[in-house]
Amino acid sequence: MHRARTLYRATRATTKRMGISRACALAAACALAGASGALLAGPTVQLGNYVASNQAGSTVVFSALVSDPAGIADDVEGMNFAIQLGNGIGLTPVIAVTLPDAFTTNTIWTSSVNSDGVFGLSTSDALFKAYGIITNNPGVAIDPNGVLARISVNTTGAATGQMAVKLTGTKDPTVGSNFFDGLGNKISATFIDGSLTIISNPVVYWNGTADAAWDTASNWSGSAKPTIAQDVYLGKPIPGTGSTLTLTSVPETVNNLWFDGSYIFSGGKLNLAGGGVTVFTGSAATINSSISGSGGLKLSGGGNLELGGSVSNTFTGNTTVSAGTLTLNMTGGAVAIPGGTVAVNGANLQFSGANQTGNQTAIVLTNSTNAAAMTLAAGANQTIGSLAGDGDVNFSATPGASLSVGSNGTPTAFSGNFNGAGTLIKTGAGTFTISGTNNSLPAVQVNGGALTFSTSVANLNGTSLGGSWTVNAGTLNFPVGSTVTTIAPGASVTLGAPTASFPALNGLTTNQGTFVISGGKTFTTAGALTNDSIVGVSGTGSALTIAGNLANSGTPGATGGTSVGPGATLIANSITQNNLVMAGNVTIPTKANGGGQSFVNNLLLLGTTDHWTGKLDLNDNSMLINYGSGSPADTIANQLKQGFGPTGHWEGTAGITSSAAAADFRHFALGWADSTNGAGSNQILIKYVRAGDANMDGIVDVVDLGILSTNYGRAATWAKGDFSYDGTVDVVDLGILSTNYGFGLSLTASQSQALLQHDLALFPEFQSVPEPAALGMLAVGSILLFQRNKKINLRKP
């Protein structure tokens, strides 16, 4: 065996002079030496795979460099070079390999080259072409700075895909071998894995020995920073300090970026002309610099790329994520992807900050060999133009984030799934159709257009609806035939659009969650509604009409809370709820139209004494208020007084009133009593009765006259004879009673008046009052002058 001696001379300078990548130098440095005697199989150097984005039809040129420190004797017996193009599945690529420079002077390696300049074929199969580099000139030393081979690969006819390169060789195991790459990095003799990057554009690689500044020329191969026509290869991070490269505010220019190590770009601006960013598996790159350029953004390689910083990117074109993860984490309102379409093909798109894209941006998630996924971190709320594809959308944490879809108005279909705790918001005029099989969306909001589920919805269990559903505008459609009869515990439905906006809810009969009408819209149920939780009507013009009773499922008044906001309206045949809170209007229809008695534990009209804002219209019905402790009698009396109105016509615009009484104010009114005046224990009864019926037994007779007589001239309530709600029993109240005397006794008018004349004589204090007919006229006139300074006391001295 012949032993060749090589010398290591200025390897780094030579590498820069030749303009080749660090990884390419690494490949040749891994050429292995042989031993005297029989050749021994040496370690294989497998130089990985690179997924070429557009290699077909192009010519790729790379150089292989071999060098060895001076004074170290090694025997290089032989080496084979093999290259494979295509995706490795049944392809027979056409490959031509030439040596335009042949071999450098003083190399001991020459090639067995055919007459056409192609390496002699040593092995061949359907997927692999191997070409030998054979030692045939023993005893000649290798030029320590020489090029083993500069190989031109014409990929015309080969499929775009993987380009794999393998170097094998033999060495003498008895001799120590210390090989170094073109940057002076030592590679052990047992090294078996490397990385080879084949770049079709002129390449400049990062040295970073001076400092961490992009503008420092000596930090780059060739001692010049990159130009717009050059690709940048960043291998093992070796900046002067740390792994953060500092860019200036004047755009740094480059064609494409290749990260074979983990780097951070800090501040400044970057003009990325080609738009290509390759981050190899195991590497992570962060660009905190504002990116411009017209080539879009194309991520490949399998590693992770994060776009950060506080200055918006301005590049134009589409964004493609074909491998690895693209993380968007701009701060301060800066936008990571300004527009276009984001195509995620078997890769991952991670939103770590809010509002990372332009609101017209279209996102398409496409599953391929790997699944495609879009993930939103907690609080990373996004507004995008549209969503399509078959990948998954993951809300990563509670309380999750919101995803607003549809602002570009384009109709799209999405067959992927939504997972986790987040809110899906439909905006814009288009239709967004969801057909995934696991759409367990905890919260959905429709602000425009139509949101349509074409397959089953996990939140819809039979006829019971879970989650949070809000329709502010547009239409929410569940699968054909879906009918919601129950809002489940913890679920909520808020309708700010007409009934047609949520057709599945037209059959609602039970609410165990929250049911709200808002935004000035109206909703009418198909029948009665059982409410054991919360019903609300909010916003001026909003109206909820229950085509039946609004009640709870258990003991009357035990559960259920209903609130009506300012300017809003609730109509129900009766209300049986624990709480009724009102700042707006609540109406119970007349008995002829289905109205009946209501029952509440707590009646709260918002406002203050004499200035109530809520209005409860009982018409010709009654309400029973059951209170625990602390009688609200004074409050109820004042609310009835405001409903009675200043002229006694029941024309009050707030308080507790009666439209039926207002239609015949001389003969009908709302009477009331608490537990001290005939109602049940801890109860207040409000009832539609004949004016003057103090004990509300349906008859105006001598019993009511006696009650009035007992309290004549005193402060009192309705149950003690104050029928005019002015707080005192006087001639006005006597006149009201006289107008309706005999009601319920089946008497003629003349008989009623005769009975009144007779009964008045039973009470000495009434002996000097006017005739009954005059009393009636007095009552009417006094009511019309209700706001008087004092009342006449006709009690005898």
Secondary structure, 3 states (H helix, E strand, C coil): CCCEECCCCCHHHHHHHHCCCHHHHHHHHCCCCECCCCCCEEEEEEEEEEECCCCCCCEEEEEEECCCCCCCEEECCEEEEEEEECCCCCCCCCCEEECCCCCCCCCCEECCECCCCCECEEEECCCCEEEEEEECCCCCCCCCCCEEEEEEEECCCCCCCEEEEEEEEECCCCCCCCEECCCCCEECCCCCECCCCCCCCCEEEECCCCCCECCCHHHEHHHCCCCCCCEEEECCCCCCCCCEEECCCCCEEECCEEECCCEEEEEEEEEECCCEEEEECCCEEEEEEEEECCCCEEEECECEEEECCCCCCCCCCCEEECCCEEEECCCCCCCCECCCEEEEECCEEEECCCCCECCCCEEEEECCCCCCEEEECCCCCEEECEEEECCEEEECCCCCCEEEECCCCCCEEECCCEEECCEEEECCCCEEEECCCCCCCCEEEECCCEEEECCCCCCEECCEECCEEEECCCEEECCCCCCCCEECCCCEEEECCCHHHCHHHHHCCEECCEEEECCCCEEECCCCEEECCEEEECCCCCEEECCCCEECCCCCCCCCEEEECCCCEEECCCEEEEEEEECCEEECCCHHHCCCCEEEEEEEECEECCEECCEEECCCCCEEEECCCCCCHHHHHHHHHHHHCCCCCCCCCCEEECHHHHHCCCCEEEEEEECCCCCCCCEEEEEEEECCCCCCCCCCCHHHHHHHHHHCCCECCHHHCCCCCCCECCHHHHHHHHHCCCCCCCCCHHHHHHHHHHHHCCCHHHCCCCCHHHHHHHHHHHHHCCCCCCCCCCCCC
